[in-house]
Amino acid sequence: MPTSPLHRVEPGTAVDVAAIDAADTSAAPGDKDETEEASAQLAERMAELQEVLWARREESVLVVLQGMDTSGKGGTIEHVMGAVNPAGLRVTSFKVPTEPELAHDYLWRIHANVPADGEIAVFDRSHYEDVLVVRVENLVPEDRWRRRYDHINAFEQLLVDEGTTIVKLFLHISKDEQKERLQDRLDEPDKHWKFRVEDLETRSRWGAYQDAFSEAITRTSTEHAPWHIIPADKKWYRNWAAATILVDVLKGLDLTYPKPEQDLSDVVIP
């Protein structure tokens, strides 16, 4: 499967998210300005590759975004995916399950939103919530959520076998950075709609969530669907890293435009 070496978690690697520097920008192609310029070039290249993907309608790409509150999932979608044709892009934000969703298995609502041939689908949160929030908040017994690692690996293998390339990005921010971003939302009235008091309860369980992310990534970074842990304290670096990984993956698909169904060599427009 096409992949990118940037911040890739090799299968079998024991991950400790808390030990990773969320402010690391050492892989950037230069300073902030140079990196933002590189990001703009990557956006153009991504748009070109996505057009071919959409024209071919033979493969699909699923981008899974996970991270703590304020890690920048929405910002990544806006800045990294903003250049592609929206006709071939589908974004799904998974909220608290509805009653009909709870009446089915936890992958039911996920499978209904995977990309069709030619599409790039982006999940803002995903099936991983069922080994993250479910675990930390004690919503189901431990023996039940622990079985889900194997379920998820098998589900992702199914998607890959059927032609979907999976790109899993964990946007890693520090607790101090999250504090600043939450405070910004509280200080600016125009951002109050983003602030939820419940976010502070989640923040109080920071360590438990770091452990949950660490085990989930360790158990589910596979050859067919590896994780990438992106240091996300610096938004400009986060955007460049995400764009680099996605362009690497799209280039790895070796995309070519489909041949026309008819011979057009003699067609003349009157």
HUQUIDA-V949188 format. One record per pair of residues at least 12 apart in sequence whose ideal C-beta (glycine too) atoms are under 7 Angstrom apart, sorted by the first residue. I is the first residue (numbers start at 1). J is the second residue. D is the distance in Angstrom with one decimal. If there is no record, write none. Layout:
# HUQUIDA-V949188
i:I j:J d:D
i:I j:J d:D
This chain:
# HUQUIDA-V949188
i:1 j:160 d:6.2
i:1 j:165 d:6.0
i:1 j:224 d:5.6
i:2 j:165 d:6.0
i:2 j:249 d:4.9
i:2 j:252 d:2.4
i:2 j:253 d:5.4
i:3 j:226 d:5.9
i:3 j:249 d:6.4
i:3 j:252 d:6.8
i:4 j:228 d:7.0
i:4 j:244 d:6.7
i:4 j:245 d:4.2
i:4 j:248 d:3.5
i:4 j:249 d:6.0
i:6 j:27 d:6.4
i:6 j:228 d:6.6
i:6 j:241 d:6.1
i:6 j:244 d:5.5
i:6 j:245 d:5.4
i:7 j:228 d:4.5
i:7 j:229 d:5.3
i:7 j:230 d:5.4
i:7 j:241 d:6.3
i:8 j:226 d:5.3
i:8 j:228 d:5.4
i:9 j:217 d:5.8
i:9 j:221 d:4.1
i:9 j:226 d:6.0
i:9 j:227 d:4.4
i:9 j:228 d:6.9
i:9 j:229 d:6.1
i:11 j:221 d:5.5
i:11 j:222 d:5.2
i:11 j:223 d:5.4
i:11 j:226 d:6.6
i:13 j:218 d:6.9
i:13 j:221 d:6.8
i:14 j:218 d:5.5
i:15 j:214 d:5.0
i:15 j:217 d:4.6
i:15 j:218 d:4.6
i:16 j:214 d:5.5
i:17 j:172 d:6.3
i:17 j:210 d:5.0
i:17 j:213 d:5.0
i:17 j:214 d:4.7
i:18 j:210 d:4.8
i:20 j:172 d:5.9
i:20 j:229 d:6.0
i:20 j:231 d:7.0
i:21 j:231 d:6.2
i:22 j:172 d:4.9
i:22 j:173 d:5.1
i:22 j:174 d:4.2
i:22 j:177 d:6.5
i:22 j:231 d:5.0
i:22 j:232 d:6.4
i:22 j:233 d:4.5
i:23 j:174 d:6.7
i:23 j:231 d:6.3
i:23 j:233 d:4.1
i:23 j:234 d:6.4
i:24 j:231 d:4.3
i:25 j:231 d:6.9
i:25 j:234 d:5.6
i:25 j:237 d:4.4
i:28 j:237 d:5.6
i:28 j:240 d:6.3
i:32 j:236 d:5.1
i:35 j:236 d:5.7
i:35 j:237 d:6.5
i:35 j:240 d:4.9
i:36 j:236 d:5.5
i:38 j:240 d:6.0
i:39 j:239 d:5.4
i:39 j:240 d:4.6
i:39 j:243 d:5.5
i:42 j:243 d:4.0
i:42 j:244 d:6.2
i:42 j:247 d:5.3
i:43 j:83 d:3.8
i:43 j:243 d:6.5
i:44 j:83 d:6.7
i:45 j:247 d:5.4
i:46 j:83 d:6.1
i:46 j:84 d:6.0
i:46 j:243 d:6.5
i:46 j:246 d:6.1
i:46 j:247 d:5.4
i:46 j:250 d:6.6
i:47 j:83 d:4.6
i:47 j:84 d:5.3
i:49 j:247 d:6.9
i:49 j:250 d:3.9
i:49 j:251 d:6.7
i:49 j:255 d:6.1
i:50 j:84 d:4.4
i:50 j:85 d:6.3
i:50 j:88 d:5.9
i:50 j:120 d:6.2
i:51 j:85 d:6.4
i:52 j:255 d:4.1
i:52 j:256 d:6.8
i:52 j:257 d:5.7
i:53 j:88 d:6.8
i:53 j:118 d:5.9
i:53 j:250 d:6.8
i:53 j:255 d:5.8
i:54 j:85 d:6.4
i:54 j:87 d:6.8
i:54 j:88 d:3.7
i:54 j:118 d:4.7
i:55 j:257 d:5.5
i:55 j:258 d:6.0
i:56 j:118 d:6.4
i:56 j:255 d:6.4
i:56 j:258 d:5.4
i:57 j:117 d:4.5
i:57 j:118 d:3.8
i:58 j:117 d:6.0
i:58 j:163 d:7.0
i:59 j:117 d:6.9
i:59 j:163 d:5.3
i:59 j:165 d:6.7
i:59 j:253 d:5.8
i:60 j:115 d:3.8
i:60 j:116 d:6.4
i:60 j:117 d:5.6
i:60 j:118 d:6.6
i:60 j:119 d:5.2
i:60 j:163 d:6.3
i:60 j:164 d:4.8
i:61 j:115 d:6.4
i:61 j:120 d:4.6
i:61 j:165 d:5.0
i:61 j:167 d:6.6
i:61 j:249 d:6.8
i:62 j:114 d:6.0
i:62 j:115 d:5.5
i:62 j:121 d:5.1
i:62 j:123 d:7.0
i:62 j:159 d:6.7
i:62 j:164 d:5.4
i:62 j:166 d:5.0
i:63 j:120 d:6.6
i:63 j:122 d:4.5
i:63 j:123 d:6.9
i:63 j:167 d:4.8
i:63 j:169 d:6.8
i:63 j:246 d:6.9
i:64 j:123 d:4.9
i:64 j:126 d:4.8
i:64 j:166 d:6.8
i:64 j:167 d:7.0
i:64 j:168 d:4.4
i:64 j:169 d:6.8
i:65 j:122 d:6.6
i:65 j:123 d:6.4
i:65 j:124 d:5.6
i:65 j:169 d:5.5
i:65 j:171 d:6.6
i:66 j:125 d:6.6
i:66 j:126 d:6.6
i:66 j:128 d:5.4
i:66 j:170 d:5.2
i:67 j:170 d:6.1
i:67 j:171 d:3.5
i:67 j:172 d:6.8
i:67 j:173 d:6.8
i:67 j:232 d:6.7
i:68 j:173 d:6.1
i:68 j:178 d:6.1
i:68 j:209 d:6.3
i:69 j:178 d:6.8
i:69 j:199 d:5.0
i:69 j:202 d:6.0
i:70 j:173 d:6.8
i:70 j:178 d:5.1
i:70 j:181 d:3.9
i:70 j:182 d:6.1
i:71 j:171 d:4.0
i:71 j:173 d:4.8
i:71 j:232 d:5.5
i:72 j:171 d:5.3
i:72 j:232 d:5.4
i:72 j:235 d:6.2
i:72 j:238 d:5.6
i:73 j:124 d:5.0
i:73 j:171 d:6.4
i:74 j:124 d:6.8
i:75 j:235 d:6.2
i:76 j:171 d:6.6
i:76 j:238 d:6.4
i:76 j:239 d:6.6
i:76 j:242 d:5.2
i:77 j:91 d:6.0
i:77 j:122 d:5.8
i:77 j:124 d:6.7
i:79 j:239 d:4.6
i:80 j:239 d:5.7
i:80 j:242 d:4.8
i:80 j:243 d:4.9
i:80 j:246 d:6.8
i:81 j:122 d:6.3
i:84 j:120 d:6.7
i:88 j:118 d:5.9
i:88 j:119 d:5.5
i:88 j:120 d:6.3
i:89 j:120 d:5.3
i:90 j:115 d:6.5
i:90 j:119 d:5.7
i:90 j:121 d:4.8
i:91 j:122 d:4.7
i:91 j:124 d:6.5
i:92 j:113 d:4.5
i:92 j:121 d:6.8
i:92 j:123 d:5.6
i:92 j:124 d:6.9
i:93 j:124 d:4.1
i:93 j:125 d:6.7
i:94 j:123 d:6.6
i:94 j:124 d:6.9
i:94 j:125 d:4.5
i:94 j:126 d:6.0
i:94 j:129 d:6.5
i:97 j:109 d:6.9
i:106 j:127 d:6.8
i:106 j:130 d:4.5
i:107 j:127 d:5.9
i:107 j:151 d:6.9
i:107 j:155 d:5.8
i:110 j:126 d:6.7
i:110 j:127 d:4.5
i:114 j:159 d:6.1
i:114 j:164 d:6.5
i:115 j:164 d:6.3
i:117 j:163 d:6.9
i:127 j:152 d:6.0
i:128 j:216 d:5.8
i:130 j:145 d:6.7
i:130 j:148 d:5.7
i:131 j:145 d:5.5
i:131 j:148 d:5.1
i:131 j:149 d:6.4
i:131 j:212 d:7.0
i:131 j:216 d:5.0
i:132 j:209 d:6.9
i:132 j:212 d:4.9
i:132 j:213 d:6.7
i:132 j:216 d:6.3
i:135 j:212 d:5.0
i:136 j:205 d:5.5
i:136 j:208 d:4.7
i:136 j:209 d:5.7
i:136 j:212 d:5.5
i:149 j:219 d:4.2
i:149 j:220 d:6.0
i:152 j:220 d:5.5
i:153 j:220 d:5.8
i:153 j:222 d:5.9
i:156 j:224 d:6.5
i:156 j:225 d:4.3
i:157 j:224 d:5.5
i:160 j:224 d:4.5
i:160 j:225 d:6.5
i:165 j:249 d:6.0
i:165 j:253 d:6.7
i:166 j:225 d:4.1
i:167 j:245 d:6.4
i:167 j:246 d:6.3
i:167 j:249 d:5.5
i:168 j:225 d:6.1
i:168 j:226 d:6.9
i:168 j:227 d:4.7
i:168 j:228 d:6.7
i:169 j:228 d:5.3
i:169 j:230 d:5.8
i:169 j:242 d:5.9
i:169 j:245 d:6.9
i:170 j:213 d:6.6
i:170 j:217 d:6.3
i:170 j:227 d:5.9
i:170 j:229 d:4.9
i:170 j:230 d:6.8
i:171 j:230 d:5.6
i:171 j:232 d:4.1
i:171 j:238 d:6.3
i:172 j:229 d:5.4
i:172 j:230 d:6.3
i:172 j:231 d:5.7
i:172 j:232 d:5.5
i:173 j:232 d:4.9
i:173 j:233 d:5.5
i:174 j:233 d:5.7
i:175 j:206 d:5.5
i:177 j:233 d:4.5
i:178 j:203 d:6.7
i:182 j:199 d:6.6
i:217 j:229 d:7.0
i:228 j:245 d:5.5
i:230 j:242 d:6.2
